[in-house]
């Protein structure tokens, strides 16, 4: 971690802020003692993905095969089939779980809504 005196930091503050934003912590000293560390408040990579990554994800989503029915209907059908199997006492060879959960990571507000670009 680079160390700068307060006098040096005041002369090159804009450059030191740019270094901190690039991910490098910058130490500022007074009489040789560390007093302040410059670093970004929020990592830019965490806040927003790059436009290139967004385009790649959207392109992969377009190439993904379409389901014959909405995922929520598939999960409900699986649940109903399992419950029928348990009710008819055919459960000996059925999986050990009586409930299933489907998780949708698309960010859509409802199971039937779609997001543009995804």
mmCIF file of the C-alpha atoms, coordinates in Angstrom:
data_MODEL
# 
_entry.id   MODEL 
# 
loop_
_atom_site.group_PDB 
_atom_site.id 
_atom_site.type_symbol 
_atom_site.label_atom_id 
_atom_site.label_alt_id 
_atom_site.label_comp_id 
_atom_site.label_asym_id 
_atom_site.label_entity_id 
_atom_site.label_seq_id 
_atom_site.pdbx_PDB_ins_code 
_atom_site.Cartn_x 
_atom_site.Cartn_y 
_atom_site.Cartn_z 
_atom_site.occupancy 
_atom_site.B_iso_or_equiv 
_atom_site.pdbx_formal_charge 
_atom_site.auth_seq_id 
_atom_site.auth_comp_id 
_atom_site.auth_asym_id 
_atom_site.auth_atom_id 
_atom_site.pdbx_PDB_model_num 
ATOM 1   C CA . UNK A 1 1   ? 0.000   0.000   0.000   1.00 0.00 ? 1   UNK A CA 1 
ATOM 2   C CA . UNK A 1 2   ? 1.558   3.311   -1.027  1.00 0.00 ? 2   UNK A CA 1 
ATOM 3   C CA . UNK A 1 3   ? 2.107   5.874   1.737   1.00 0.00 ? 3   UNK A CA 1 
ATOM 4   C CA . UNK A 1 4   ? 1.975   9.641   1.289   1.00 0.00 ? 4   UNK A CA 1 
ATOM 5   C CA . UNK A 1 5   ? 2.434   12.492  3.702   1.00 0.00 ? 5   UNK A CA 1 
ATOM 6   C CA . UNK A 1 6   ? -0.396  14.978  4.099   1.00 0.00 ? 6   UNK A CA 1 
ATOM 7   C CA . UNK A 1 7   ? 1.603   17.536  2.084   1.00 0.00 ? 7   UNK A CA 1 
ATOM 8   C CA . UNK A 1 8   ? 2.162   15.055  -0.762  1.00 0.00 ? 8   UNK A CA 1 
ATOM 9   C CA . UNK A 1 9   ? -1.482  13.960  -0.636  1.00 0.00 ? 9   UNK A CA 1 
ATOM 10  C CA . UNK A 1 10  ? -2.756  17.526  -0.881  1.00 0.00 ? 10  UNK A CA 1 
ATOM 11  C CA . UNK A 1 11  ? -0.610  18.133  -3.977  1.00 0.00 ? 11  UNK A CA 1 
ATOM 12  C CA . UNK A 1 12  ? -1.770  14.914  -5.712  1.00 0.00 ? 12  UNK A CA 1 
ATOM 13  C CA . UNK A 1 13  ? -5.221  14.345  -4.261  1.00 0.00 ? 13  UNK A CA 1 
ATOM 14  C CA . UNK A 1 14  ? -6.970  13.749  -7.600  1.00 0.00 ? 14  UNK A CA 1 
ATOM 15  C CA . UNK A 1 15  ? -4.377  11.121  -8.583  1.00 0.00 ? 15  UNK A CA 1 
ATOM 16  C CA . UNK A 1 16  ? -4.661  9.392   -5.190  1.00 0.00 ? 16  UNK A CA 1 
ATOM 17  C CA . UNK A 1 17  ? -8.447  9.266   -5.468  1.00 0.00 ? 17  UNK A CA 1 
ATOM 18  C CA . UNK A 1 18  ? -8.088  7.689   -8.935  1.00 0.00 ? 18  UNK A CA 1 
ATOM 19  C CA . UNK A 1 19  ? -5.707  5.082   -7.462  1.00 0.00 ? 19  UNK A CA 1 
ATOM 20  C CA . UNK A 1 20  ? -8.219  4.299   -4.726  1.00 0.00 ? 20  UNK A CA 1 
ATOM 21  C CA . UNK A 1 21  ? -11.044 3.980   -7.250  1.00 0.00 ? 21  UNK A CA 1 
ATOM 22  C CA . UNK A 1 22  ? -8.873  1.577   -9.248  1.00 0.00 ? 22  UNK A CA 1 
ATOM 23  C CA . UNK A 1 23  ? -8.846  -0.698  -6.191  1.00 0.00 ? 23  UNK A CA 1 
ATOM 24  C CA . UNK A 1 24  ? -5.555  0.244   -4.531  1.00 0.00 ? 24  UNK A CA 1 
ATOM 25  C CA . UNK A 1 25  ? -5.753  1.488   -0.938  1.00 0.00 ? 25  UNK A CA 1 
ATOM 26  C CA . UNK A 1 26  ? -3.712  4.633   -0.312  1.00 0.00 ? 26  UNK A CA 1 
ATOM 27  C CA . UNK A 1 27  ? -2.313  5.459   3.124   1.00 0.00 ? 27  UNK A CA 1 
ATOM 28  C CA . UNK A 1 28  ? -1.872  9.083   4.237   1.00 0.00 ? 28  UNK A CA 1 
ATOM 29  C CA . UNK A 1 29  ? 0.550   9.773   7.075   1.00 0.00 ? 29  UNK A CA 1 
ATOM 30  C CA . UNK A 1 30  ? 1.265   12.563  9.549   1.00 0.00 ? 30  UNK A CA 1 
ATOM 31  C CA . UNK A 1 31  ? 4.742   12.666  11.076  1.00 0.00 ? 31  UNK A CA 1 
ATOM 32  C CA . UNK A 1 32  ? 5.347   9.152   9.719   1.00 0.00 ? 32  UNK A CA 1 
ATOM 33  C CA . UNK A 1 33  ? 2.230   7.701   11.431  1.00 0.00 ? 33  UNK A CA 1 
ATOM 34  C CA . UNK A 1 34  ? -0.673  6.363   9.346   1.00 0.00 ? 34  UNK A CA 1 
ATOM 35  C CA . UNK A 1 35  ? -3.771  8.500   9.914   1.00 0.00 ? 35  UNK A CA 1 
ATOM 36  C CA . UNK A 1 36  ? -6.062  7.960   6.908   1.00 0.00 ? 36  UNK A CA 1 
ATOM 37  C CA . UNK A 1 37  ? -6.667  5.275   4.298   1.00 0.00 ? 37  UNK A CA 1 
ATOM 38  C CA . UNK A 1 38  ? -8.283  6.166   0.971   1.00 0.00 ? 38  UNK A CA 1 
ATOM 39  C CA . UNK A 1 39  ? -10.455 3.494   -0.614  1.00 0.00 ? 39  UNK A CA 1 
ATOM 40  C CA . UNK A 1 40  ? -13.689 3.580   -2.646  1.00 0.00 ? 40  UNK A CA 1 
ATOM 41  C CA . UNK A 1 41  ? -16.917 3.616   -0.643  1.00 0.00 ? 41  UNK A CA 1 
ATOM 42  C CA . UNK A 1 42  ? -18.444 0.869   -2.827  1.00 0.00 ? 42  UNK A CA 1 
ATOM 43  C CA . UNK A 1 43  ? -16.635 -1.449  -5.209  1.00 0.00 ? 43  UNK A CA 1 
ATOM 44  C CA . UNK A 1 44  ? -17.731 -0.418  -8.718  1.00 0.00 ? 44  UNK A CA 1 
ATOM 45  C CA . UNK A 1 45  ? -17.656 -4.040  -9.915  1.00 0.00 ? 45  UNK A CA 1 
ATOM 46  C CA . UNK A 1 46  ? -20.239 -4.946  -7.289  1.00 0.00 ? 46  UNK A CA 1 
ATOM 47  C CA . UNK A 1 47  ? -22.559 -2.049  -8.067  1.00 0.00 ? 47  UNK A CA 1 
ATOM 48  C CA . UNK A 1 48  ? -22.999 -2.616  -11.772 1.00 0.00 ? 48  UNK A CA 1 
ATOM 49  C CA . UNK A 1 49  ? -21.879 -5.321  -14.197 1.00 0.00 ? 49  UNK A CA 1 
ATOM 50  C CA . UNK A 1 50  ? -20.018 -4.200  -17.290 1.00 0.00 ? 50  UNK A CA 1 
ATOM 51  C CA . UNK A 1 51  ? -22.063 -3.551  -20.448 1.00 0.00 ? 51  UNK A CA 1 
ATOM 52  C CA . UNK A 1 52  ? -20.123 -6.358  -22.149 1.00 0.00 ? 52  UNK A CA 1 
ATOM 53  C CA . UNK A 1 53  ? -21.226 -8.850  -19.463 1.00 0.00 ? 53  UNK A CA 1 
ATOM 54  C CA . UNK A 1 54  ? -24.855 -7.698  -19.729 1.00 0.00 ? 54  UNK A CA 1 
ATOM 55  C CA . UNK A 1 55  ? -24.762 -8.258  -23.521 1.00 0.00 ? 55  UNK A CA 1 
ATOM 56  C CA . UNK A 1 56  ? -23.230 -11.726 -23.075 1.00 0.00 ? 56  UNK A CA 1 
ATOM 57  C CA . UNK A 1 57  ? -25.922 -12.738 -20.578 1.00 0.00 ? 57  UNK A CA 1 
ATOM 58  C CA . UNK A 1 58  ? -28.697 -11.425 -22.836 1.00 0.00 ? 58  UNK A CA 1 
ATOM 59  C CA . UNK A 1 59  ? -27.239 -13.308 -25.830 1.00 0.00 ? 59  UNK A CA 1 
ATOM 60  C CA . UNK A 1 60  ? -27.059 -16.561 -23.844 1.00 0.00 ? 60  UNK A CA 1 
ATOM 61  C CA . UNK A 1 61  ? -30.647 -16.087 -22.696 1.00 0.00 ? 61  UNK A CA 1 
ATOM 62  C CA . UNK A 1 62  ? -31.761 -15.741 -26.333 1.00 0.00 ? 62  UNK A CA 1 
ATOM 63  C CA . UNK A 1 63  ? -30.001 -19.009 -27.270 1.00 0.00 ? 63  UNK A CA 1 
ATOM 64  C CA . UNK A 1 64  ? -31.477 -20.954 -24.360 1.00 0.00 ? 64  UNK A CA 1 
ATOM 65  C CA . UNK A 1 65  ? -34.185 -23.393 -25.458 1.00 0.00 ? 65  UNK A CA 1 
ATOM 66  C CA . UNK A 1 66  ? -37.727 -22.360 -24.647 1.00 0.00 ? 66  UNK A CA 1 
ATOM 67  C CA . UNK A 1 67  ? -39.773 -24.468 -22.237 1.00 0.00 ? 67  UNK A CA 1 
ATOM 68  C CA . UNK A 1 68  ? -42.946 -26.065 -23.549 1.00 0.00 ? 68  UNK A CA 1 
ATOM 69  C CA . UNK A 1 69  ? -44.800 -24.597 -20.562 1.00 0.00 ? 69  UNK A CA 1 
ATOM 70  C CA . UNK A 1 70  ? -44.012 -21.996 -17.886 1.00 0.00 ? 70  UNK A CA 1 
ATOM 71  C CA . UNK A 1 71  ? -41.621 -23.224 -15.173 1.00 0.00 ? 71  UNK A CA 1 
ATOM 72  C CA . UNK A 1 72  ? -44.194 -22.544 -12.472 1.00 0.00 ? 72  UNK A CA 1 
ATOM 73  C CA . UNK A 1 73  ? -46.601 -24.991 -14.158 1.00 0.00 ? 73  UNK A CA 1 
ATOM 74  C CA . UNK A 1 74  ? -43.876 -27.656 -14.374 1.00 0.00 ? 74  UNK A CA 1 
ATOM 75  C CA . UNK A 1 75  ? -43.124 -27.316 -10.664 1.00 0.00 ? 75  UNK A CA 1 
ATOM 76  C CA . UNK A 1 76  ? -46.812 -27.424 -9.746  1.00 0.00 ? 76  UNK A CA 1 
ATOM 77  C CA . UNK A 1 77  ? -47.320 -30.539 -11.896 1.00 0.00 ? 77  UNK A CA 1 
ATOM 78  C CA . UNK A 1 78  ? -44.327 -32.238 -10.236 1.00 0.00 ? 78  UNK A CA 1 
ATOM 79  C CA . UNK A 1 79  ? -45.742 -31.382 -6.816  1.00 0.00 ? 79  UNK A CA 1 
ATOM 80  C CA . UNK A 1 80  ? -49.206 -32.664 -7.697  1.00 0.00 ? 80  UNK A CA 1 
ATOM 81  C CA . UNK A 1 81  ? -47.823 -35.894 -9.168  1.00 0.00 ? 81  UNK A CA 1 
ATOM 82  C CA . UNK A 1 82  ? -45.809 -36.504 -6.013  1.00 0.00 ? 82  UNK A CA 1 
ATOM 83  C CA . UNK A 1 83  ? -48.810 -35.886 -3.775  1.00 0.00 ? 83  UNK A CA 1 
ATOM 84  C CA . UNK A 1 84  ? -50.909 -38.288 -5.855  1.00 0.00 ? 84  UNK A CA 1 
ATOM 85  C CA . UNK A 1 85  ? -48.170 -40.929 -5.590  1.00 0.00 ? 85  UNK A CA 1 
ATOM 86  C CA . UNK A 1 86  ? -48.080 -40.537 -1.811  1.00 0.00 ? 86  UNK A CA 1 
ATOM 87  C CA . UNK A 1 87  ? -51.862 -40.665 -1.563  1.00 0.00 ? 87  UNK A CA 1 
ATOM 88  C CA . UNK A 1 88  ? -52.044 -43.870 -3.608  1.00 0.00 ? 88  UNK A CA 1 
ATOM 89  C CA . UNK A 1 89  ? -49.359 -45.466 -1.407  1.00 0.00 ? 89  UNK A CA 1 
ATOM 90  C CA . UNK A 1 90  ? -46.974 -46.014 -4.316  1.00 0.00 ? 90  UNK A CA 1 
ATOM 91  C CA . UNK A 1 91  ? -44.415 -44.009 -2.341  1.00 0.00 ? 91  UNK A CA 1 
ATOM 92  C CA . UNK A 1 92  ? -41.991 -46.912 -1.838  1.00 0.00 ? 92  UNK A CA 1 
ATOM 93  C CA . UNK A 1 93  ? -39.960 -46.019 -4.929  1.00 0.00 ? 93  UNK A CA 1 
ATOM 94  C CA . UNK A 1 94  ? -40.781 -42.298 -4.920  1.00 0.00 ? 94  UNK A CA 1 
ATOM 95  C CA . UNK A 1 95  ? -38.287 -39.691 -3.711  1.00 0.00 ? 95  UNK A CA 1 
ATOM 96  C CA . UNK A 1 96  ? -38.164 -39.057 0.025   1.00 0.00 ? 96  UNK A CA 1 
ATOM 97  C CA . UNK A 1 97  ? -39.372 -35.452 -0.164  1.00 0.00 ? 97  UNK A CA 1 
ATOM 98  C CA . UNK A 1 98  ? -43.063 -34.609 -0.110  1.00 0.00 ? 98  UNK A CA 1 
ATOM 99  C CA . UNK A 1 99  ? -42.675 -31.009 -1.303  1.00 0.00 ? 99  UNK A CA 1 
ATOM 100 C CA . UNK A 1 100 ? -40.639 -29.278 -3.992  1.00 0.00 ? 100 UNK A CA 1 
ATOM 101 C CA . UNK A 1 101 ? -39.636 -25.651 -4.304  1.00 0.00 ? 101 UNK A CA 1 
ATOM 102 C CA . UNK A 1 102 ? -38.853 -23.905 -7.572  1.00 0.00 ? 102 UNK A CA 1 
ATOM 103 C CA . UNK A 1 103 ? -36.698 -20.780 -7.496  1.00 0.00 ? 103 UNK A CA 1 
ATOM 104 C CA . UNK A 1 104 ? -36.914 -18.244 -10.291 1.00 0.00 ? 104 UNK A CA 1 
ATOM 105 C CA . UNK A 1 105 ? -33.843 -16.009 -10.537 1.00 0.00 ? 105 UNK A CA 1 
ATOM 106 C CA . UNK A 1 106 ? -35.079 -13.957 -13.481 1.00 0.00 ? 106 UNK A CA 1 
ATOM 107 C CA . UNK A 1 107 ? -36.116 -10.972 -11.367 1.00 0.00 ? 107 UNK A CA 1 
ATOM 108 C CA . UNK A 1 108 ? -39.602 -10.880 -12.890 1.00 0.00 ? 108 UNK A CA 1 
ATOM 109 C CA . UNK A 1 109 ? -42.300 -9.516  -10.592 1.00 0.00 ? 109 UNK A CA 1 
ATOM 110 C CA . UNK A 1 110 ? -44.716 -12.404 -11.139 1.00 0.00 ? 110 UNK A CA 1 
ATOM 111 C CA . UNK A 1 111 ? -44.430 -15.924 -12.578 1.00 0.00 ? 111 UNK A CA 1 
ATOM 112 C CA . UNK A 1 112 ? -46.203 -14.784 -15.745 1.00 0.00 ? 112 UNK A CA 1 
ATOM 113 C CA . UNK A 1 113 ? -44.335 -11.499 -16.307 1.00 0.00 ? 113 UNK A CA 1 
ATOM 114 C CA . UNK A 1 114 ? -41.210 -11.304 -18.460 1.00 0.00 ? 114 UNK A CA 1 
ATOM 115 C CA . UNK A 1 115 ? -38.169 -9.061  -18.360 1.00 0.00 ? 115 UNK A CA 1 
ATOM 116 C CA . UNK A 1 116 ? -37.089 -7.446  -21.604 1.00 0.00 ? 116 UNK A CA 1 
ATOM 117 C CA . UNK A 1 117 ? -33.626 -8.488  -22.697 1.00 0.00 ? 117 UNK A CA 1 
ATOM 118 C CA . UNK A 1 118 ? -33.525 -11.617 -20.548 1.00 0.00 ? 118 UNK A CA 1 
# 
